[in-house]
Amino acid sequence: MATVTSTAVLERRRFGRGGPVSGSGGSAVRATRETLRERLGLPHPDPAWWAWAVAGVMGLLAGVLRFVNLGRPDSLAFDETYYVKQAYSYLLVGHELSVTESPTPIPEGEDDTYANDLFNSGTLDVFDRTPDFVVHPPLGKWMIAAGMQIDPDDTFFWRFSAAVVGTLSVVLIVLVARRLLGSTLLGGVAGLLLAVDGHHIVHSRTSLLDIFLSFWILVAFAFLLADRFQARERLAERVAQGLSAGTLSPYGPWLGWRPFRLLAGVSLGAACATKWSGLYVLAALGLLTVLWDLDARRRAGVRRWFVGGLVRDSWVAFLAMVPVAFVVYLASWFGWFRAPDSYNRTWAAENPEQAVSWLPDSLAGLWQYHVSAYDFHTGINTVDNEHPYMSNPWSWLVMGRPTSFFYQGQADGVTGCGADACTRAVTSLGNPVVWWGGALAVVVVALAWVLRQDWRAGAILVPFAASYLPWFMYQERTIFTFYAIAFTPFLVLALTYALGLVLGPATASADRRLWGAVGAGAVVVAAVGCLLFFYPVWTAELITTDEWRLRMWWPSWV
């Protein structure tokens, strides 16, 4: 600890109790900077080569689990009936087209599967060239289309983009956990737990929008985490220099250009451009990064840290994230803007008395499009739109009602398993160890945030809550457990955090670490065991119906 001089006493009076040590000369600046870095939770080195190696190994494992037999089932599964066909229409005309209806009457109460049957058989152009009204933004479908561009006739490439982002998510969570928790071992644990989670595997092998939403939220979180440490390094440097020169403002220094926060804004814009629920995460993470800045100024001893954070950080954070996210969102509609016959494209010209007068016709039409989509979303209720796999968010963490994405049994002519009754199934069922353990871990993390004031616990809970809690506002809406994929990476981070507590600190006794390693290791081994057991019902593997029933532990899983 540097000796406190009379100058330092004056600085302490100016910047508050425990303020930075001041002095003269380069050595004094360096000493003050190091003191500040310690208070700000630094140093925090970037991951070394072995952390990248662990991320690569976990990514390889995730890739094998996600890409092998990716084309199975060899037909549209669950809501792929919407998103894969819409993605293909993007390749044709740049926007959604309505599908051709069956030329023969459909019996009352039955669905029209004519377009699906054609699409599954290889006739991909199943559209009648009239624009279709859809209720989700375009980016996720463009990402699906990017994979289909390679070979739209192969079901492998229908799901290629989902498998790519699912695999990248595992690589990324290793690096995020390493930076957040300061342990390459825990980074590897987080990567392994996400790699073997069935909910994540199923979404990575199915072209729905939610895996892309989950990916962009995780990317944004990674950028904000990098920004947090970069900003604190700058703050320590500039406060130390300002103290030495006697020029430090009571509000603290400007921190300048922060590219990681801008990239977070881009990523959150991409999340919103995939599904509107990304808006909740944009608001939550925007608030979180401002709170981090306020805390940094307080810890650095800035006298007017609260006002300084509001004046010098908050509005910059807003500009770096909200307008940027809006521009990215708007840009995702480029196909709609480019096509003169896209849905509602000419609505303003046809309805001038209803259009927003100060908007250009194209934007007025897009605004009306969004009004209609919002009305649709809020109008989906459990009375008029009952679905056999709808579920209440109260049950999501324990996987009370997982969604069946695909099922074929004896009645569908499935044979070849060596038994009288055979089954192929894809059930969006989470790894029980990850999800049931994660549910308990969320409580542990919440207590750690409140009782220990551990910022890492708060960092995990904020995006988790922003992706999960808003669904409780829609109790009358038809919603599904598979929406939970948006917060799955943060559930894994919560479980990893809790396992880190079980493992114990590096300074603990050898016996404490040994028993901690046994306890934490048992959880990880159990999760891998569940992977081996449940993998057939995550990937449409041919098994006997009795083997399928053996994996349906609760009646509500069927």
C-alpha positions in Angstrom: 0.0 0.0 0.0 1.4 3.4 -1.0 2.2 5.9 1.8 -0.6 8.5 2.2 0.9 12.0 1.9 -0.7 15.3 2.8 -1.7 15.7 -0.9 -3.5 12.3 -0.6 -5.3 13.5 2.5 -6.6 16.5 0.5 -7.7 14.2 -2.3 -9.5 11.9 0.1 -11.4 14.9 1.4 -12.3 15.9 -2.2 -13.2 12.5 -3.5 -14.6 10.9 -0.4 -13.4 8.4 2.2 -11.1 5.8 0.6 -10.4 8.0 -2.4 -7.4 7.4 -4.7 -3.9 8.1 -3.5 -2.3 11.1 -5.1 1.3 12.1 -5.7 3.7 13.5 -8.2 5.6 11.9 -11.0 5.1 8.8 -13.1 5.6 6.4 -10.2 2.9 8.1 -8.3 0.5 7.9 -11.2 1.3 4.2 -11.6 0.8 3.6 -7.9 -2.6 5.4 -8.0 -3.6 3.6 -11.1 -2.8 0.2 -9.5 -4.7 1.1 -6.4 -7.7 2.1 -8.5 -7.5 -1.0 -10.6 -7.7 -3.1 -7.5 -10.8 -1.2 -6.3 -12.4 -1.6 -9.7 -11.9 -5.4 -9.7 -8.9 -5.3 -12.0 -6.6 -6.6 -13.3 -8.7 -9.0 -15.3 -6.6 -10.4 -18.1 -8.1 -11.6 -21.4 -8.4 -15.4 -21.7 -5.0 -17.1 -22.4 -4.5 -19.6 -25.1 -5.7 -22.5 -23.0 -9.0 -20.8 -22.5 -9.4 -20.6 -26.3 -8.3 -24.2 -26.5 -11.1 -25.3 -24.0 -13.6 -23.2 -26.0 -12.5 -25.0 -29.1 -12.8 -28.4 -27.6 -16.3 -27.6 -26.3 -17.3 -26.2 -29.6 -16.1 -29.4 -31.3 -18.2 -31.5 -28.9 -21.2 -29.2 -29.5 -20.7 -29.4 -33.3 -20.8 -33.1 -33.2 -24.0 -33.2 -31.2 -25.6 -30.7 -33.4 -24.4 -31.5 -36.9 -24.4 -35.3 -37.0 -27.6 -36.4 -38.7 -28.8 -32.8 -38.8 -31.1 -33.7 -41.7 -33.1 -36.0 -39.5 -36.1 -35.9 -39.6 -36.2 -35.5 -43.3 -39.3 -33.3 -43.3 -40.5 -30.1 -41.7 -40.6 -30.3 -37.9 -43.0 -28.3 -35.8 -42.9 -24.5 -36.7 -40.4 -25.1 -39.4 -43.5 -25.3 -41.4 -43.5 -21.5 -41.2 -39.9 -20.4 -41.0 -38.2 -22.7 -43.4 -40.8 -22.0 -46.1 -40.7 -18.3 -45.4 -36.9 -18.4 -45.6 -37.1 -20.0 -49.0 -39.5 -17.3 -50.1 -36.9 -14.8 -49.1 -34.5 -16.5 -51.6 -37.1 -16.2 -54.3 -38.5 -12.7 -53.9 -37.0 -11.2 -50.6 -40.2 -11.3 -48.6 -42.9 -13.8 -47.4 -45.3 -15.3 -49.8 -48.6 -17.1 -49.1 -48.5 -20.8 -49.7 -50.7 -22.6 -52.2 -53.8 -24.1 -50.8 -55.0 -27.6 -51.5 -56.9 -27.9 -54.8 -59.3 -30.4 -53.1 -61.6 -29.6 -50.2 -60.2 -30.2 -46.7 -62.5 -32.0 -44.2 -63.6 -29.8 -41.4 -61.3 -29.8 -38.4 -58.3 -31.0 -40.4 -55.2 -28.9 -41.3 -54.3 -28.2 -44.9 -51.0 -30.1 -45.3 -50.9 -29.7 -49.1 -48.0 -27.2 -49.2 -46.0 -29.1 -46.5 -46.4 -32.4 -48.5 -45.1 -30.7 -51.6 -42.2 -29.0 -49.8 -41.2 -32.2 -48.0 -41.2 -34.1 -51.3 -38.8 -31.6 -53.0 -41.2 -29.1 -54.6 -40.0 -26.1 -52.8 -41.8 -23.4 -54.7 -45.2 -23.9 -53.0 -46.2 -20.2 -53.1 -49.0 -18.4 -55.0 -47.1 -15.1 -55.4 -49.4 -13.1 -53.1 -47.6 -11.5 -50.1 -48.2 -13.1 -46.7 -48.8 -11.4 -43.4 -46.3 -12.6 -40.8 -45.8 -11.5 -37.2 -42.1 -11.9 -36.6 -39.3 -9.6 -38.0 -37.1 -10.9 -40.8 -33.6 -11.4 -39.5 -34.0 -15.0 -38.1 -35.5 -16.1 -41.4 -32.7 -14.4 -43.4 -30.3 -16.4 -41.3 -32.1 -19.6 -42.1 -32.1 -18.6 -45.7 -28.3 -18.2 -45.6 -28.0 -21.9 -44.9 -30.6 -22.9 -47.5 -28.7 -20.9 -50.1 -26.1 -23.7 -50.1 -28.6 -26.4 -51.0 -32.3 -25.7 -50.4 -33.2 -29.3 -51.4 -31.4 -30.9 -48.4 -33.0 -30.8 -45.0 -29.4 -30.6 -43.5 -29.1 -27.1 -44.9 -32.6 -26.1 -43.8 -31.1 -26.4 -40.3 -27.5 -25.5 -41.1 -27.6 -21.9 -39.7 -29.3 -23.0 -36.5 -26.6 -25.6 -35.9 -23.9 -23.0 -36.6 -25.2 -20.4 -34.1 -25.9 -23.2 -31.6 -22.3 -24.4 -31.8 -20.9 -20.8 -31.7 -23.0 -20.2 -28.5 -21.2 -23.0 -26.8 -17.8 -21.6 -27.8 -18.9 -18.1 -26.7 -20.3 -19.2 -23.3 -16.9 -20.7 -22.4 -15.2 -17.3 -23.0 -18.0 -15.4 -21.2 -17.9 -17.6 -18.2 -14.1 -17.4 -18.1 -14.2 -13.6 -18.1 -17.2 -13.4 -15.7 -16.0 -15.9 -13.2 -12.2 -15.6 -13.7 -11.7 -19.4 -14.1 -11.0 -21.3 -17.3 -12.1 -24.5 -15.5 -15.6 -23.0 -14.9 -15.6 -21.7 -18.4 -15.2 -25.2 -19.6 -17.9 -26.4 -17.3 -20.3 -23.8 -18.7 -19.5 -24.8 -22.2 -20.0 -28.5 -21.4 -23.3 -27.9 -19.7 -24.7 -25.9 -22.6 -23.3 -28.4 -25.1 -25.1 -31.3 -23.5 -28.4 -29.5 -22.8 -31.2 -31.1 -24.8 -33.3 -27.9 -25.1 -30.3 -26.2 -26.7 -29.5 -29.3 -28.9 -33.1 -29.5 -30.2 -33.2 -25.8 -31.0 -29.8 -26.0 -32.7 -31.1 -28.8 -34.9 -34.4 -27.2 -35.8 -34.9 -24.0 -37.8 -37.1 -22.0 -35.4 -36.3 -18.3 -34.7 -35.6 -18.7 -31.0 -32.1 -20.1 -31.2 -31.1 -17.0 -33.2 -32.7 -14.8 -30.5 -30.7 -16.6 -27.8 -27.5 -16.3 -29.8 -27.7 -12.5 -30.3 -28.6 -11.9 -26.6 -25.5 -13.9 -25.6 -23.3 -12.0 -28.1 -24.6 -8.7 -26.7 -23.9 -9.8 -23.1 -20.3 -10.8 -24.1 -19.7 -7.4 -25.7 -21.0 -5.6 -22.6 -18.9 -7.7 -20.4 -15.8 -6.8 -22.4 -16.9 -3.1 -22.3 -17.2 -3.3 -18.5 -13.5 -4.2 -18.0 -12.2 -1.9 -20.8 -14.1 1.0 -19.4 -12.8 0.4 -15.9 -9.2 0.2 -17.2 -9.7 3.6 -18.8 -11.3 5.0 -15.7 -8.4 3.9 -13.5 -5.9 5.4 -16.0 -7.7 8.8 -16.4 -8.5 9.3 -12.8 -4.9 8.6 -11.9 -3.7 11.1 -14.5 -6.2 13.7 -13.5 -5.2 13.4 -9.8 -1.6 13.8 -10.7 -2.2 16.8 -12.8 -4.8 18.3 -10.5 -7.3 18.5 -13.4 -9.8 15.8 -12.4 -13.4 17.0 -12.5 -15.5 16.1 -9.4 -17.8 14.3 -11.9 -14.9 12.1 -13.1 -13.4 11.8 -16.6 -15.0 11.2 -20.0 -14.2 7.6 -21.0 -14.3 8.2 -24.8 -15.1 5.9 -27.6 -16.5 2.5 -26.4 -16.7 0.1 -29.4 -17.8 -2.9 -27.4 -20.9 -1.1 -26.2 -21.7 -0.1 -29.8 -21.3 -3.7 -30.9 -23.7 -4.7 -28.1 -26.2 -2.3 -29.5 -25.8 -3.9 -32.9 -26.3 -7.4 -31.4 -29.4 -6.3 -29.4 -30.8 -4.8 -32.6 -30.3 -8.2 -34.2 -32.1 -9.8 -31.3 -35.1 -7.5 -31.8 -34.9 -8.1 -35.5 -35.4 -11.8 -34.8 -38.2 -11.5 -32.2 -39.7 -8.6 -30.5 -39.0 -10.1 -27.1 -35.4 -8.9 -27.6 -36.7 -5.4 -26.6 -37.0 -6.4 -23.0 -33.3 -7.5 -23.0 -32.3 -4.3 -24.7 -33.8 -2.2 -21.9 -32.5 -4.4 -19.2 -28.9 -4.6 -20.5 -28.9 -0.9 -21.3 -29.8 -0.2 -17.6 -27.2 -2.7 -16.4 -24.3 -1.1 -18.3 -25.2 2.3 -16.9 -25.3 0.9 -13.3 -21.9 -0.7 -13.9 -20.6 2.7 -14.9 -22.1 4.4 -11.8 -20.6 1.8 -9.6 -17.2 2.2 -11.2 -17.1 6.0 -10.6 -18.2 5.4 -7.0 -15.4 2.8 -6.4 -12.9 5.1 -8.1 -13.6 7.7 -5.4 -15.3 10.3 -7.8 -17.0 12.7 -5.4 -20.1 13.3 -7.6 -20.2 9.8 -9.0 -23.9 9.6 -9.5 -24.3 12.8 -11.4 -21.1 12.2 -13.2 -22.4 8.8 -14.3 -25.7 10.2 -15.5 -24.1 13.2 -17.3 -21.1 11.4 -18.8 -22.1 7.8 -19.3 -25.9 7.3 -19.4 -26.8 9.3 -22.5 -23.8 8.0 -24.3 -24.9 4.5 -23.5 -28.4 5.2 -24.8 -27.0 6.6 -28.1 -24.6 3.6 -28.5 -27.4 1.1 -28.0 -31.0 2.2 -28.6 -30.6 4.2 -31.9 -28.1 1.7 -33.2 -30.4 -1.2 -32.3 -33.3 0.6 -34.1 -31.1 1.1 -37.3 -30.2 -2.6 -37.3 -33.8 -3.5 -36.8 -35.0 -1.3 -39.6 -32.2 -2.6 -41.9 -33.4 -6.1 -41.4 -36.5 -5.2 -43.4 -34.5 -4.4 -46.5 -36.2 -7.2 -48.5 -39.6 -5.8 -47.6 -38.5 -2.2 -48.7 -37.0 -3.5 -51.9 -40.0 -5.4 -53.1 -42.9 -3.2 -54.3 -45.4 -6.0 -53.8 -44.5 -7.0 -50.2 -47.3 -7.1 -47.7 -48.6 -3.6 -46.8 -45.9 -2.0 -48.9 -48.4 0.3 -50.7 -50.8 0.5 -47.8 -50.2 4.3 -47.2 -50.8 5.2 -50.8 -54.0 3.2 -50.8 -55.2 4.5 -47.4 -53.9 8.1 -47.2 -56.6 9.1 -44.7 -55.3 6.5 -42.2 -51.6 6.8 -42.7 -49.3 8.7 -40.5 -49.0 11.9 -42.6 -45.4 12.9 -41.6 -43.9 9.5 -42.5 -42.8 8.5 -46.0 -45.3 6.0 -47.5 -43.0 3.1 -47.1 -42.4 3.7 -43.4 -46.1 4.5 -42.8 -46.9 1.1 -44.4 -44.3 -0.6 -42.2 -45.7 1.1 -39.1 -49.2 -0.2 -39.9 -47.7 -3.6 -40.5 -46.3 -3.5 -36.9 -49.7 -2.3 -35.5 -51.3 -5.3 -37.1 -48.6 -7.7 -35.9 -48.9 -6.3 -32.3 -52.7 -6.8 -32.4 -52.1 -10.4 -33.5 -49.7 -11.2 -30.7 -51.9 -9.7 -28.0 -54.9 -11.5 -29.4 -53.5 -15.0 -29.2 -55.3 -16.4 -26.2 -55.7 -19.9 -24.7 -59.4 -19.9 -25.3 -59.5 -19.3 -29.0 -56.0 -20.8 -29.8 -55.6 -23.8 -27.5 -52.6 -26.0 -28.3 -51.8 -29.4 -26.8 -48.3 -28.3 -25.9 -48.9 -24.8 -24.6 -47.5 -24.2 -21.1 -47.4 -21.7 -18.3 -44.1 -20.0 -17.6 -44.3 -21.1 -14.0 -43.4 -24.6 -15.2 -40.6 -23.8 -17.6 -37.7 -24.1 -15.2 -38.7 -27.7 -14.3 -39.7 -28.5 -17.9 -43.3 -29.2 -16.9 -44.6 -29.3 -20.4 -41.8 -29.6 -23.0 -42.8 -29.1 -26.7 -43.0 -32.1 -29.0 -41.4 -30.9 -32.3 -41.7 -34.2 -34.1 -43.2 -37.6 -33.5 -43.8 -40.6 -35.7 -44.8 -44.0 -34.4 -46.3 -47.3 -35.5 -49.4 -45.6 -36.9 -47.1 -43.6 -39.2 -45.4 -46.8 -40.5 -42.2 -46.4 -38.6 -40.4 -49.8 -38.5 -36.8 -51.2 -38.3 -36.1 -50.9 -34.6 -36.2 -54.6 -34.0 -39.5 -54.4 -32.1 -43.2 -54.4 -33.0 -43.6 -50.7 -32.1 -41.0 -48.1 -33.2 -40.7 -44.4 -32.7 -38.9 -41.3 -33.9 -39.3 -38.3 -31.8 -37.9 -34.8 -31.2 -38.9 -33.4 -27.9 -37.6 -30.0 -26.8 -36.8 -31.4 -23.3 -34.0 -29.9 -21.3 -31.3 -31.9 -19.7 -32.9 -32.6 -16.3 -29.6 -32.0 -14.4 -29.0 -28.7 -16.1 -32.6 -27.5 -15.7 -33.5 -28.8 -12.3 -30.0 -27.9 -11.0 -30.2 -24.6 -12.8 -33.6 -23.8 -11.1 -32.0 -24.2 -7.7 -28.9 -22.3 -8.9 -31.0 -19.3 -9.8 -32.1 -19.0 -6.1 -28.5 -19.3 -5.0 -27.4 -16.6 -7.5 -30.2 -14.3 -6.4 -29.1 -14.7 -2.7 -25.5 -14.1 -3.7 -26.5 -10.9 -5.4 -28.5 -9.6 -2.4 -26.4 -10.9 0.5 -22.9 -10.8 -0.9 -23.5 -7.9 -3.4 -21.6 -10.0 -6.0 -21.9 -8.1 -9.3 -21.3 -11.3 -11.2 -24.5 -12.7 -9.8 -26.4 -9.6 -10.9 -24.8 -9.8 -14.3 -26.3 -13.3 -14.8 -29.7 -12.6 -13.3 -30.5 -9.4 -15.4 -30.6 -11.0 -18.9 -32.1 -14.2 -17.4 -34.9 -12.2 -15.9 -35.4 -10.0 -18.9 -35.8 -13.0 -21.2 -38.1 -14.9 -18.7 -40.1 -12.7 -16.5 -42.0 -10.7 -19.2 -43.8 -13.9 -20.1 -45.6 -13.9 -16.8 -47.6 -10.8 -18.1 -49.2 -13.0 -20.7 -51.0 -15.6 -18.7 -53.9 -15.6 -21.1 -51.7 -16.0 -24.2 -50.8 -19.2 -25.9 -47.1 -19.7 -25.1 -44.7 -22.6 -25.0 -41.8 -23.9 -23.0 -39.5 -23.7 -26.0 -39.4 -19.9 -25.7 -37.1 -20.6 -22.7 -34.2 -21.1 -25.1 -33.7 -17.3 -25.0 -32.4 -17.5 -21.4 -30.9 -21.0 -21.4 -27.3 -19.7 -21.6 -27.9 -17.7 -18.5 -29.5 -20.6 -16.7 -26.3 -22.5 -17.5 -24.2 -19.6 -16.2 -26.2 -19.6 -13.0 -25.6 -23.3 -12.5 -21.9 -22.8 -13.2 -21.7 -20.0 -10.7 -23.3 -22.3 -8.1 -20.9 -25.1 -8.9 -18.0 -22.6 -8.5 -19.3 -22.0 -4.9 -19.4 -25.8 -4.4 -15.8 -26.1 -5.7 -14.6 -23.4 -3.4 -12.1 -20.6 -3.8 -8.5 -21.3 -4.9 -7.3 -20.3 -1.4 -9.4 -23.0 0.3 -7.7 -26.0 2.0 -6.9 -29.1 -0.1 -9.6 -31.1 1.6 -12.2 -28.4 1.0 -11.3 -28.3 -2.7 -11.3 -32.0 -3.0 -14.8 -32.5 -1.7 -15.9 -29.5 -3.6 -14.5 -31.0 -6.8 -16.2 -34.3 -6.1 -19.6 -32.5 -5.6 -19.3 -30.3 -8.6 -17.9 -33.1 -10.7 -20.8 -35.4 -9.8 -23.2 -32.8 -11.2 -21.3 -32.5 -14.5 -21.0 -36.3 -14.8 -24.7 -36.7 -14.2 -25.4 -34.1 -16.9 -23.3 -36.0 -19.4 -25.1 -39.2 -18.4 -28.4 -37.5 -19.2 -27.1 -36.6 -22.6 -26.4 -40.2 -23.4 -29.8 -41.3 -22.1 -32.0 -38.6 -23.7 -30.1 -38.0 -26.9 -32.3 -40.3 -29.0 -35.5 -38.3 -28.2 -33.7 -35.0 -29.0 -32.6 -36.1 -32.5 -35.3 -38.3 -34.0 -33.2 -41.5 -33.5 -35.0 -44.7 -34.3 -35.9 -46.5 -31.1 -38.5 -48.8 -29.7 -41.7 -47.2 -28.4 -40.9 -48.8 -25.0 -37.5 -47.0 -25.0 -39.2 -43.8 -25.8 -41.7 -44.3 -22.9 -38.7 -45.0 -20.6 -37.5 -41.4 -21.3 -40.9 -39.8 -20.7 -40.5 -39.5 -17.0 -43.6 -37.4 -16.4 -47.0 -37.8 -18.0 -46.9 -34.1 -19.1 -43.8 -34.9 -21.2 -45.8 -37.1 -23.6 
